[in-house]
Amino acid sequence: MAKTLLIVYHSMTDGTHQMVEAARAGASAEAGVGVRLLHASQAGPADVLTADAYIFATPENLAAMSGQLKHFFDRTYYAALDQIVGRPYAALICAGSDGNNAARQVERIATGWRLS
């Protein structure tokens, strides 16, 4: 049975979009992996619940994750809480500086969902 990787992203410039396209190409090359690439404004709770693993990608905006990605988490967090425990995730941060705070914000949400 194929596993589904959900990539949720926001990109105001092409930087984050290029990163997720590379991630999609790499994951799609693996046998048994289906990849869904969704803009943060399009992804919803059902997308999160039906995926087996996640990549969350965001530009660093004013030392934080983008508002669009934050809005995605706001819309999906409680609907997925306690239902996706232990699923793997990765974060991609397109940063002009160190990206640490944006990465920390995504990590805190993933910790709340108890992703691995």
Secondary structure, 3 states (H helix, E strand, C coil): CCEEEEEEECCCCCHHHHHHHHHHHHHHCCCCEEEEEEECCCCCHHHHHHCCEEEEEEECECCECCHHHHHHHHHHHHHHCCCCCCCCEEEEEECCCCCHHHHHHHHHHHHHHCCC
